[in-house]
Amino acid sequence: MPRIPDDIVEQVRTASDIVEVVGQHVQLVRRGSANYFGLCPFHKEDTPSFSVNTERQIYHCFGCNAGGNVFRFVQEVDRVSFTEAVTYLAERAGIRLPEHEAPSAAVAENDALFRANELARKYFQHLLTSDPQGHNGLSYLRRRGLDEDVIARFGLGYAPSAWDGLIQVARRRGLSAQVLEKAGLALPRRTGNGHYDRFRDRVTFPIANLTGRTIAFGARALQADQDPKYLNSPETPIYHKGSVLYGLDQAREPIRRQGRALVVEGYMDLISLSQAGVEHVVASSGTALTDDQCRLLGRYAREVLLVFDGDAAGTQAAVRGAEAALAAGLEVRVVVLPEEHDPDSYVRERGVQGLNQLLAEAAPVLEFLVQRLRQQHDLGTAAGKGQALESLRPLLTRTADPVRRDLLLREAAQRLGVDESAMRQSMQQAQRRPGRPLPRNDADAPPATASAPPPPAAEVAFLGILLNHPRLLAATAAALPVESLTHANCRALLTLLLSHADAPGIVDPARLVTELEDASLARLVTQCTMQGFDPDQVDAQWQDYCRHFQRESLTRQIERARDRQRQAAAAGDEAGMVETAAEIDRLVKERRALLPEPAP
């Protein structure tokens, strides 16, 4: 149960429009008066099956069966606890939360890590902008062309050269060195005696999650002999590098408006482009794009433009990033920078107009790759073509969309000058080699709950009628025993609903989701509520379902009675046989009475 008082939780929920909150993560298109649809953020799909209902304030995916209210959405999409979701939404709505009970150990640890990173961000930012210690850091950023506004917007800071500057400040705020260590902000001394700050004499770049909370840092060295030049936070319980894109918390709305995202490698690349007015940009934090990062981008855009450094390392990163993007079902183009440039230096030298011209000339991914292969191999020879084909194979096999994969393969055969059928055969043989698993579309993977049988469609539809029309609860309580339903979760939900039969006005699906600790029951609530009904036929449908479940229940009772009758016959129990025969006769008559009357 929530540790925050229930009335406050409900106040936060009603103040948080689920369409607005979900719309920060998913491109939604309105269908009808109350429903919005988009691509599900919880599984890969090409056709939108993720629905948000503005009247009921719930969401449900008809593909993977994810569902819930605004709290559960924030929990799932940002991987935070219920308390953290409520806290975030309360801050967003301007609602002050009272003190509440102590959270569980795991939640308390994560809260401490968030507090530690937020303290570090504020401390570093203060030193950069308001303390003489940050003079060198501020001078460096100004030499790189950054103004005060962009420095403030991205929360840039300076980590002092002292060995324990942050540790001392954190201790005064009640945060131990051990907490800083878990947050990736401190390291234990090799002697085993105490800790020291991880980031020292560096410009800091705070990394935020999608709710804007600081979860990690990148830090740039200021001295030539400092190694490495860029030092990043390690993986922690709240920071998973391969699942986070730097700047996405600020860029997701511009990306959604543009329908595409620019992807750069470094922090300074992103900040320079942003200062120049290019807002739909994210950074992979110095590494090639991962599958998780591409799936994350797919929530907001269908196309990515890879804008990496013009050197060999940048080109290789573009190749790996293109593979991951195609595997996530994204359209991919590659911006080729001059070899001496990175995005930061290019936009500072050529300005945003020069960058936009370069973006307009961005090559489709296959064109870029084949041009690169022409520079590496002699495509006039069979050996060169074979080497080029081997280089293209990972990209082609990882492309998720089979239609796009087929088109890419056909185009690759034409550009390489090889027979298309021979190329297809070569690809198929390579996929069958030991140690080369066939590419699988994650959308076809069975859901984690595949072992549990799904609820019967009739029971889902019936419960949907009750959730949307709770005035029928009292009549249901009188007409239908809970045992008439066969699925355990459906029986549990019916029991819960019937407990409100005397006060149907308080049945609110979004509120029920908050109260339910069982995630599968919460998903069932949204699944049932999202069923479509003809409002003029609801009473007739309710009656038909009641009669259906009554007949099915009687059929099961008859089968059990016949089993007992056979057991009595095998045991020579004549009295038992007579008794069960009478019971079967009664049950059969009851079932017959429930059959629809024949048409005149």
C-alpha positions in Angstrom: 0.0 0.0 0.0 1.2 3.6 -0.5 3.1 5.1 2.3 1.8 8.5 1.4 -1.7 9.2 2.7 -4.4 7.8 0.4 -6.1 11.2 0.0 -2.9 12.8 -1.1 -2.1 10.0 -3.5 -5.6 10.5 -5.0 -5.1 14.2 -5.2 -1.9 13.7 -7.1 -3.5 11.2 -9.5 -6.4 13.4 -10.3 -4.1 16.4 -10.9 -2.0 14.4 -13.4 -3.6 14.0 -16.8 -2.4 10.6 -18.1 -2.5 11.8 -21.7 0.0 14.6 -21.0 2.3 12.3 -19.0 2.2 9.5 -21.5 2.5 12.0 -24.3 6.0 12.9 -23.0 7.1 9.4 -23.9 4.8 8.2 -26.7 3.5 9.9 -29.9 -0.3 9.7 -29.4 -2.9 10.1 -32.0 -6.5 10.7 -31.0 -9.1 8.2 -32.1 -12.7 8.9 -31.1 -13.8 11.1 -28.2 -11.6 9.6 -25.4 -9.0 7.3 -26.8 -5.5 7.9 -27.9 -3.2 5.4 -29.6 0.5 5.1 -30.1 3.4 2.6 -30.3 3.8 0.8 -27.1 6.9 1.9 -25.0 7.1 -1.5 -23.4 7.5 -3.8 -26.4 8.5 -3.4 -30.0 5.7 -3.0 -32.5 5.1 -1.4 -35.9 1.3 -0.9 -35.6 0.1 1.1 -32.7 -1.7 -1.1 -30.1 -1.0 1.1 -27.0 -4.2 2.9 -26.0 -4.7 5.7 -23.4 -8.2 6.6 -22.3 -8.6 10.2 -21.1 -12.0 9.7 -19.4 -10.9 6.7 -17.4 -7.3 7.9 -17.0 -5.8 4.5 -17.7 -3.6 3.0 -20.4 -3.6 -0.5 -21.9 -1.6 -2.2 -24.6 -3.5 -4.8 -26.7 -0.2 -6.3 -27.8 1.7 -7.0 -24.6 -1.1 -6.5 -22.1 0.7 -3.8 -20.2 -1.7 -1.5 -18.4 -2.3 0.8 -15.4 -2.9 4.3 -14.4 -0.5 7.4 -14.4 1.5 6.1 -11.4 2.1 2.7 -12.9 3.1 4.2 -16.2 5.8 6.4 -14.6 6.9 3.4 -12.5 7.3 1.2 -15.6 8.7 3.7 -18.1 11.3 5.2 -15.7 11.9 2.1 -13.5 11.1 3.8 -10.3 9.2 2.9 -7.1 5.6 3.8 -6.5 6.7 6.4 -4.0 9.1 7.9 -6.5 6.4 8.1 -9.1 4.0 9.8 -6.8 6.8 12.2 -5.7 7.6 13.1 -9.3 4.0 13.7 -10.3 3.4 15.7 -7.1 6.3 18.0 -8.0 5.0 18.2 -11.6 1.5 19.2 -10.3 2.8 21.6 -7.6 1.5 19.5 -4.8 3.5 19.3 -1.6 3.8 15.9 0.0 3.7 15.4 3.7 6.2 13.3 5.6 5.4 9.6 5.2 6.5 6.3 6.6 10.0 5.0 6.1 10.3 3.2 2.7 11.6 -0.3 2.2 15.3 -0.9 2.2 15.6 -1.0 -1.6 13.5 2.1 -2.2 15.4 3.9 0.6 18.7 3.0 -1.1 17.6 4.3 -4.5 16.2 7.5 -2.9 19.6 8.1 -1.3 21.4 7.6 -4.6 19.1 10.1 -6.2 19.7 12.6 -3.4 23.5 12.0 -3.6 23.5 12.7 -7.4 21.3 15.8 -7.0 23.5 17.2 -4.2 26.6 16.6 -6.4 24.9 18.4 -9.3 24.1 21.5 -7.2 27.5 21.5 -5.6 29.4 21.2 -8.9 27.2 23.8 -10.5 27.7 26.3 -7.6 31.5 25.9 -7.8 31.5 26.5 -11.5 29.3 29.6 -11.5 29.7 31.2 -8.1 33.0 30.1 -6.6 36.6 31.1 -7.5 37.5 27.3 -7.5 35.5 26.9 -10.7 37.4 29.6 -12.6 39.4 27.2 -14.8 36.3 25.1 -15.6 34.2 28.2 -16.5 37.1 29.5 -18.7 37.3 26.2 -20.5 33.6 26.2 -21.3 33.7 29.8 -22.5 36.6 29.0 -24.7 34.4 26.2 -26.2 31.9 28.9 -27.0 29.2 28.2 -24.4 27.2 31.0 -23.0 25.7 31.3 -19.5 22.2 30.2 -20.6 23.2 26.9 -22.0 25.6 26.2 -19.1 22.7 26.7 -16.7 20.2 24.8 -18.9 22.4 21.7 -18.9 23.5 22.1 -15.2 27.2 22.1 -16.1 29.5 22.2 -13.1 33.0 21.9 -11.8 34.4 19.1 -9.5 37.2 20.6 -7.4 40.7 19.2 -7.2 40.4 18.4 -3.5 40.4 14.7 -2.7 37.2 14.8 -0.6 35.4 18.1 -1.4 32.1 16.4 -2.3 32.5 13.8 0.5 32.7 16.6 3.1 29.7 18.4 1.7 27.7 15.2 1.6 28.6 14.3 5.1 27.2 17.6 6.3 23.9 16.8 4.5 23.6 13.4 6.1 24.9 11.3 3.2 27.8 8.9 4.0 30.8 8.1 1.8 29.4 4.6 1.4 26.2 6.1 -0.2 28.4 8.2 -2.5 30.3 5.1 -3.5 27.1 3.3 -4.4 26.1 6.4 -6.4 29.4 6.3 -8.4 30.6 9.5 -6.9 33.3 8.2 -4.5 35.9 5.5 -4.5 37.4 3.5 -1.5 41.0 4.2 -0.8 43.3 1.3 -1.6 44.5 1.3 2.0 41.0 0.5 3.0 41.0 3.7 5.1 38.2 6.0 3.9 37.1 7.2 0.5 38.0 9.9 -2.1 36.0 11.8 -4.7 35.7 10.1 -8.1 35.6 13.4 -10.1 38.3 15.9 -9.4 39.4 19.0 -11.3 36.9 18.3 -14.1 34.0 20.0 -15.8 30.9 17.9 -15.0 27.9 17.1 -17.2 25.0 15.8 -15.2 23.0 12.9 -16.8 19.3 12.8 -16.1 16.6 10.2 -16.5 13.4 10.9 -18.4 11.8 12.6 -15.3 14.7 15.0 -15.1 16.4 13.5 -12.0 20.1 13.4 -12.0 21.4 9.8 -12.1 25.0 10.0 -13.2 27.8 12.3 -14.5 30.2 12.7 -17.3 33.4 14.7 -16.5 35.9 16.3 -18.8 39.6 16.6 -17.7 41.0 20.1 -17.6 44.7 19.1 -17.4 46.6 17.6 -20.4 48.1 14.9 -18.2 44.7 13.8 -16.7 43.6 10.3 -17.9 41.1 9.6 -19.2 40.0 12.7 -20.9 36.4 11.9 -20.2 35.4 10.0 -17.0 31.9 8.7 -16.6 29.9 7.3 -13.7 29.9 3.6 -13.4 26.7 1.5 -13.5 24.6 1.9 -10.4 21.1 0.7 -9.3 19.7 3.9 -10.9 22.0 4.3 -13.9 22.4 1.8 -16.7 24.5 3.5 -19.4 23.2 1.4 -22.3 19.6 2.4 -21.6 20.1 6.2 -21.2 20.6 8.9 -23.8 22.2 12.1 -22.7 19.8 15.1 -23.2 16.7 13.0 -24.0 14.9 14.5 -21.0 15.0 17.9 -22.7 14.9 16.8 -26.3 12.1 14.3 -26.4 9.4 16.9 -27.2 11.4 18.5 -30.1 12.2 15.0 -31.4 8.5 14.2 -31.4 7.6 17.4 -33.2 10.4 16.8 -35.8 9.6 13.1 -36.2 13.4 12.4 -36.2 16.3 12.5 -33.8 19.9 13.6 -34.4 22.4 11.3 -32.5 25.8 12.6 -31.6 28.5 10.9 -29.5 29.7 13.5 -27.0 28.3 15.9 -24.4 29.9 19.0 -26.0 28.5 17.9 -29.4 25.0 18.0 -28.1 25.3 21.2 -26.1 26.9 23.1 -29.0 24.1 22.0 -31.3 21.5 22.9 -28.7 23.0 26.3 -28.2 22.8 26.8 -32.0 19.1 26.1 -31.9 19.1 22.4 -32.9 17.0 20.9 -30.1 16.1 17.5 -31.5 19.4 16.0 -30.6 20.7 13.3 -28.1 24.1 11.9 -27.3 25.2 8.3 -26.8 27.8 9.5 -24.3 30.8 8.6 -26.3 29.8 5.0 -27.4 27.9 3.5 -30.3 24.2 3.3 -29.9 22.8 0.3 -28.1 19.7 -1.7 -28.8 18.0 -0.3 -25.6 18.8 3.3 -26.6 17.4 2.8 -30.0 14.2 1.3 -28.7 14.0 4.3 -26.4 14.3 6.7 -29.4 11.6 4.7 -31.2 9.1 6.0 -28.7 9.5 9.5 -30.1 10.7 9.2 -33.7 10.8 6.9 -36.6 14.0 8.2 -38.1 17.5 8.8 -36.7 20.4 10.8 -38.3 23.7 9.6 -37.0 26.1 12.6 -36.7 29.4 11.2 -35.5 33.0 12.4 -35.9 34.5 12.3 -39.3 37.4 10.1 -38.3 37.7 6.3 -38.5 36.4 5.8 -35.0 33.4 7.9 -35.6 32.6 6.0 -38.8 32.9 2.7 -37.0 30.5 4.0 -34.3 28.1 5.0 -37.0 28.1 1.5 -38.5 27.4 -0.1 -35.1 24.8 2.5 -34.4 23.1 1.9 -37.7 22.8 -1.8 -36.9 21.2 -1.2 -33.6 18.8 1.4 -35.1 17.7 -0.9 -37.9 17.2 -3.7 -35.3 14.8 -1.4 -33.5 12.8 -0.7 -36.6 14.1 2.8 -37.2 14.8 4.5 -40.4 18.6 5.5 -40.5 20.6 8.1 -42.3 24.2 9.0 -41.8 25.6 12.5 -41.8 29.2 12.5 -43.1 31.3 15.2 -41.5 34.7 16.3 -42.9 37.4 14.2 -41.3 38.8 17.0 -39.3 35.5 17.9 -37.7 33.2 16.7 -35.0 29.6 18.1 -34.6 30.8 20.6 -32.0 33.5 22.1 -34.2 31.5 21.9 -37.4 28.5 23.9 -36.0 30.9 26.5 -34.4 32.7 27.0 -37.7 29.9 26.7 -40.2 26.9 27.7 -38.1 23.4 26.1 -38.0 22.9 26.8 -41.7 25.9 24.8 -42.6 24.8 22.0 -40.4 21.3 22.0 -41.9 22.7 21.7 -45.4 24.8 18.8 -44.2 21.7 17.2 -42.6 19.7 17.6 -45.9 22.5 15.7 -47.7 22.5 12.8 -45.2 22.9 9.5 -47.0 20.6 6.5 -46.5 22.5 4.0 -44.4 23.1 1.5 -47.1 24.5 4.2 -49.5 26.8 5.3 -46.7 28.0 1.8 -46.0 28.6 0.8 -49.6 30.5 4.0 -50.3 32.7 3.1 -47.3 33.2 -0.4 -48.5 34.3 0.9 -51.9 37.1 2.6 -50.1 38.1 -0.5 -48.2 37.7 -3.3 -50.9 38.1 -3.7 -54.6 34.5 -4.3 -55.6 35.7 -5.2 -59.1 36.9 -8.6 -57.8 35.1 -11.6 -56.4 37.2 -11.5 -53.3 36.4 -7.8 -52.7 32.7 -8.4 -53.2 32.8 -11.3 -50.8 34.5 -9.2 -48.1 32.0 -6.4 -48.6 29.1 -8.8 -48.3 30.6 -10.2 -45.1 30.7 -6.6 -43.7 27.1 -5.9 -44.6 25.8 -9.2 -43.2 25.3 -8.0 -39.6 23.3 -5.0 -40.7 21.1 -7.0 -43.0 20.4 -9.8 -40.6 19.7 -7.5 -37.7 17.1 -5.4 -39.6 13.8 -6.1 -37.7 11.3 -5.3 -40.4 11.3 -8.2 -43.0 10.1 -5.9 -45.8 12.8 -3.4 -45.1 15.4 -6.2 -44.8 14.3 -7.6 -48.2 14.6 -4.1 -49.8 18.0 -3.5 -48.3 19.2 -6.9 -49.5 18.0 -6.2 -53.0 19.6 -2.8 -53.0 22.9 -4.2 -51.6 23.0 -6.8 -54.3 22.6 -4.1 -57.0 25.2 -1.8 -55.5 27.7 -4.6 -55.0 27.1 -6.0 -58.4 26.3 -9.5 -57.2 23.5 -11.9 -58.1 20.5 -11.3 -55.7 19.5 -14.9 -55.4 23.1 -15.9 -54.7 23.4 -13.2 -52.1 20.2 -14.5 -50.4 21.5 -18.0 -50.4 24.7 -16.8 -48.9 22.9 -15.0 -46.1 20.7 -18.0 -45.4 23.7 -20.3 -45.2 25.5 -17.9 -42.8 22.5 -17.8 -40.5 22.5 -21.6 -40.3 26.1 -21.8 -39.2 26.8 -23.0 -35.7 27.1 -20.1 -33.3 25.1 -17.8 -35.5 21.6 -17.6 -34.1 18.9 -16.6 -36.4 17.8 -12.9 -36.0 14.6 -12.7 -34.0 12.1 -9.9 -33.9 11.6 -9.1 -30.3 8.0 -8.3 -31.1 7.5 -12.0 -31.7 9.0 -13.1 -28.4 6.5 -14.5 -25.9 5.7 -12.2 -23.1 7.1 -12.8 -19.7 3.7 -13.9 -18.5 3.2 -16.5 -21.3 3.1 -19.4 -18.8 -0.1 -18.0 -17.2 -3.3 -18.8 -19.2 -5.0 -15.6 -20.4 -8.5 -14.9 -19.0 -11.4 -16.0 -21.2 -12.6 -13.3 -23.6 -16.2 -13.6 -22.2 -15.0 -13.0 -18.7 -12.9 -10.0 -19.7 -15.9 -8.5 -21.6 -18.3 -9.1 -18.7 -15.9 -7.4 -16.2 -15.5 -4.6 -18.6 -19.2 -4.0 -18.5 -19.2 -3.8 -14.7 -16.2 -1.5 -14.6 -17.8 0.9 -17.2 -21.3 0.5 -15.8 -21.0 -0.1 -12.0 -24.8 0.4 -11.6 -25.1 -3.3 -12.6 -23.0 -4.5 -9.6 -25.9 -5.0 -7.3 -27.8 -7.0 -9.9 -24.7 -9.1 -10.5 -24.3 -9.8 -6.8 -27.8 -11.2 -6.7 -27.7 -13.1 -10.0 -24.2 -14.6 -10.3 -21.9 -16.3 -7.7 -18.2 -15.4 -8.0 -17.4 -19.1 -8.7 -19.3 -18.8 -12.0 -16.1 -17.3 -13.5 -13.2 -19.7 -14.2 -10.1 -17.6 -14.2 -8.6 -16.9 -10.8 -7.8 -13.2 -11.6 -11.3 -12.7 -13.0 -12.8 -14.1 -9.8 -10.6 -11.9 -7.7 -11.6 -8.8 -9.6 -15.3 -9.7 -9.5 -15.0 -10.2 -5.7 -13.4 -6.7 -5.4 -16.1 -5.1 -7.6 -18.9 -6.8 -5.8 -17.6 -5.4 -2.5 -18.6 -2.0 -3.9 -22.1 -3.1 -5.0 -23.7 -0.9 -2.3 -21.7 2.2 -3.4 -21.1 1.8 -7.2 -20.3 5.5 -7.5 -16.8 5.0 -6.0 -15.7 2.4 -8.6 -13.0 4.1 -10.6 -10.6 1.9 -12.7 -7.7 4.3 -12.3 -8.2 4.4 -8.5 -8.5 0.6 -8.4 -5.1 0.3 -10.1 -3.5 2.4 -7.4 -5.1 0.2 -4.6 -4.1 -3.1 -6.2 -0.7 -4.5 -5.1 -1.0 -7.4 -7.6 0.3 -6.1 -11.0 -1.5 -8.8 -12.9 -4.8 -7.7 -11.4 -4.0 -4.1 -12.3 -3.4 -5.1 -15.9 -6.7 -7.0 -15.9 -8.5 -3.9 -14.8 -7.2 -1.8 -17.7 -7.7 -4.7 -20.1 -11.3 -5.1 -19.1 -12.1 -1.4 -18.9 -10.7 -0.8 -22.5 -13.3 -3.2 -24.0 -15.6 -1.5 -26.5 -19.4 -1.6 -25.9 -22.5 -0.4 -27.6 -24.1 1.8 -24.8 -27.6 1.0 -26.1 -27.0 -2.8 -25.7 -25.2 -2.9 -22.4 -28.1 -4.2 -20.3 -28.9 -6.9 -22.9 -25.2 -7.9 -23.1 -25.0 -8.0 -19.3 -28.0 -10.3 -19.1 -26.6 -12.6 -21.9 -23.3 -12.9 -20.1 -25.0 -13.7 -16.8 -27.0 -16.5 -18.4 -23.9 -17.8 -20.3 -21.9 -18.0 -17.0 -24.8 -19.6 -15.2 -25.2 -22.2 -17.9 -21.4 -22.9 -18.0 -21.4 -23.2 -14.2 -24.3 -25.7 -14.3 -22.5 -27.7 -17.0 -19.4 -28.0 -14.8 -21.7 -29.0 -11.9 -23.3 -31.7 -14.0 -19.9 -33.1 -15.1 -18.8 -33.3 -11.5 -22.1 -35.0 -10.5 -21.7 -37.6 -13.3 -18.2 -38.3 -12.1 -19.6 -39.0 -8.6 -22.3 -41.2 -10.2 -19.7 -43.3 -12.0 -17.7 -43.7 -8.8 -20.9 -44.7 -6.9 -21.7 -47.3 -9.7 -18.1 -48.7 -9.5 -18.5 -49.0 -5.7 -21.9 -50.6 -6.0 -23.4 -47.7 -4.0 -27.1 -47.8 -5.2 -28.1 -45.0 -2.8 -25.4 -42.8 -4.1 -26.4 -43.5 -7.7 -30.0 -42.5 -7.0 -28.9 -39.4 -5.2 -26.6 -38.2 -8.0 -29.2 -39.1 -10.7 -31.7 -36.8 -9.0 -29.1 -34.1 -8.7 -28.1 -34.4 -12.4 -31.8 -34.2 -13.4 -32.3 -31.0 -11.3 -29.2 -29.4 -12.8 -30.1 -30.3 -16.3 -33.6 -28.7 -15.9 -32.0 -25.6 -14.4 -29.6 -25.3 -17.4 -32.4 -26.0 -19.9 -34.4 -23.1 -18.3 -31.6 -20.8 -19.1 -31.5 -21.6 -22.8 -32.7 -18.7 -25.0 -36.3 -19.1 -26.1 -36.8 -20.2 -29.7 -37.7 -17.5 -32.2 -41.5 -17.5 -33.0 
